[in-house]
Amino acid sequence: MKIGAPKEIEPGEARVAMTPDSALQLQKLGYDCVIEAGAGEAAGFTDAAYEAAGVSVVKTAAALWKEADIVTKVRPPTTAEAKKFREGQLLISFFWPGQNEKLMDAAKSAGTNVIAMDMVPRISRAQKMDALSSTANIAGYRAVIEAGNNFDRFFTGQVTAAGKVPPAKVLVIGAGVAGLAAIGTSTSLGAITYAFDVRPEVAEQIESMGAEFVFLDFEDTQDSSATGGYAAPSSPEFREKQLEKFREMAPEIDIVICTALIPGRDAPVLWTADMVEMMKPGSVIVDLAAERGGNCELTKKDERIVSDNGVVVIGYTDFPSRMAAQSSTLYATNIRHMMTDLTPEKDGAVNHNMEDDVIRGATAVFAGEITYPPPPPKVAAIAAAPKKEKPKELTPEEKRAAEVAAFKAQTKNQVTLLAIGGALVLGVGLIAPATFMQHFIVFVLSVFIGFQVIWNVAHSLHTPLMAVTNAISSIIILGALMQIGSSSMLITVLAALGIFMAAVNIFGGFLVTRRMLAMFQKS
């Protein structure tokens, strides 16, 4: 069987669905590869590079559609391309079946099978085929770059001889793949980054990337495991709370990256005209949802506009095409992985197994029947995050009662230990000679006094190791002081040496600790 990629005919589309590298991998599955002349030129892949990879280059799109048994595309087919469908042919591309009923009807009438790369279920096994994620990753990165190109300051804060430059404040709305890519790029450039999403389970991902999650005090949070990992429509009450929070933040935010989209629906308006008016002149809004209407009320598809108060609103829809080589490489890899699942025997023959969750989920038309919408995935896309209960605030009476209970427990433990210690001393005194008891009592008192001395020193002046060594040194000093008046010259010398070395250890320890603490103090 032959698999081919025609040249994309949508204005501004520079990507291609097959690269020389992906063609080599497809040939290992037993397929012959064919491509339309010039299909990869805009992405930096020449016809000569394809020919070197063993790909046949045909001159026209009509010839490719006629010759290829499997056609791979980036954009959904146009009306003219749909007329080239033929029976038994397989089309793999972004298809958006929920918005393209006429295209599905055309494929059904022609007997063409359709796998929509935008319908690949978001489960672990299908991540290698998730073209939406690989495309959104590039779009999120590029959105921050475009914002920086239109922003008139640094992202990171700087202090120079010429003055102080505050860091930019960036708000990312929607923390899907595009949003997380935007967060990662923004934080790496040094901006103070905030992010919001209706799914509470993404808060930890946001915070792990160095951004601050914007929390709403609202109980009606959703579980995205029930929606295939995507956000679902919010209630009117939640939406009002959300807009209220954004209005509160708008005057302080320099850059807004909008990425909120719900599959099969128009983009929700989350950044209204009055919020734009609150923003400072020179601020930038990049709306990745512009193709579906936009999250910003002022967004115009494929245009860059400037509001009356000097805010730049960017509604470009070709962010992946602005990095065509990288986008094409990732998308072609997604398709190659899809073909690997469709060709389990690696014999160059498609096995369209409708019992496979991934293949069934991505199939929009099969065997002359429309199979969209697919059944929900059997495996939850994201495990539901356990709700964290806030610790209960104690009343003053409850705090006092807890302190009294802790004091009583501590006193009970100390009395018990003293009683046991006293009993042990009495037991030793019954069988030990009087001279031993004299020294033993001195030793016990030294230990007790040394412990109390160290225990009452502020913890900030000690490391745990210094606390222990100082306690031991204090015991040594107390014992040596008791023996320094001995009639024996040897004992007196040893006691003096003990006092000297222990004193060096204590004072040296405090000196080192002081220098360590000074390292963490601002001058």
Secondary structure as GFF3:
##gff-version 3
##sequence-region A 1 523
A	DSSP	beta_strand	2	5	.	.	.	ID=ss1
A	DSSP	alpha_helix	20	28	.	.	.	ID=ss2
A	DSSP	beta_strand	32	36	.	.	.	ID=ss3
A	DSSP	three_ten_helix	41	43	.	.	.	ID=ss4
A	DSSP	alpha_helix	47	52	.	.	.	ID=ss5
A	DSSP	beta_strand	56	58	.	.	.	ID=ss6
A	DSSP	alpha_helix	61	67	.	.	.	ID=ss7
A	DSSP	beta_strand	70	72	.	.	.	ID=ss8
A	DSSP	alpha_helix	79	82	.	.	.	ID=ss9
A	DSSP	beta_strand	90	93	.	.	.	ID=ss10
A	DSSP	three_ten_helix	97	99	.	.	.	ID=ss11
A	DSSP	alpha_helix	101	110	.	.	.	ID=ss12
A	DSSP	beta_strand	113	116	.	.	.	ID=ss13
A	DSSP	three_ten_helix	117	119	.	.	.	ID=ss14
A	DSSP	three_ten_helix	124	129	.	.	.	ID=ss15
A	DSSP	alpha_helix	131	150	.	.	.	ID=ss16
A	DSSP	beta_strand	158	160	.	.	.	ID=ss17
A	DSSP	beta_strand	163	165	.	.	.	ID=ss18
A	DSSP	beta_strand	169	173	.	.	.	ID=ss19
A	DSSP	alpha_helix	177	188	.	.	.	ID=ss20
A	DSSP	beta_strand	192	196	.	.	.	ID=ss21
A	DSSP	three_ten_helix	200	202	.	.	.	ID=ss22
A	DSSP	alpha_helix	203	208	.	.	.	ID=ss23
A	DSSP	beta_strand	212	213	.	.	.	ID=ss24
A	DSSP	three_ten_helix	224	227	.	.	.	ID=ss25
A	DSSP	alpha_helix	236	249	.	.	.	ID=ss26
A	DSSP	three_ten_helix	250	252	.	.	.	ID=ss27
A	DSSP	beta_strand	255	258	.	.	.	ID=ss28
A	DSSP	alpha_helix	273	278	.	.	.	ID=ss29
A	DSSP	beta_strand	284	287	.	.	.	ID=ss30
A	DSSP	three_ten_helix	290	292	.	.	.	ID=ss31
A	DSSP	beta_strand	304	306	.	.	.	ID=ss32
A	DSSP	beta_strand	312	314	.	.	.	ID=ss33
A	DSSP	three_ten_helix	320	323	.	.	.	ID=ss34
A	DSSP	alpha_helix	324	342	.	.	.	ID=ss35
A	DSSP	alpha_helix	357	362	.	.	.	ID=ss36
A	DSSP	beta_strand	363	366	.	.	.	ID=ss37
A	DSSP	beta_strand	369	370	.	.	.	ID=ss38
A	DSSP	alpha_helix	396	431	.	.	.	ID=ss39
A	DSSP	alpha_helix	434	455	.	.	.	ID=ss40
A	DSSP	three_ten_helix	459	461	.	.	.	ID=ss41
A	DSSP	alpha_helix	464	483	.	.	.	ID=ss42
A	DSSP	alpha_helix	489	518	.	.	.	ID=ss43
###
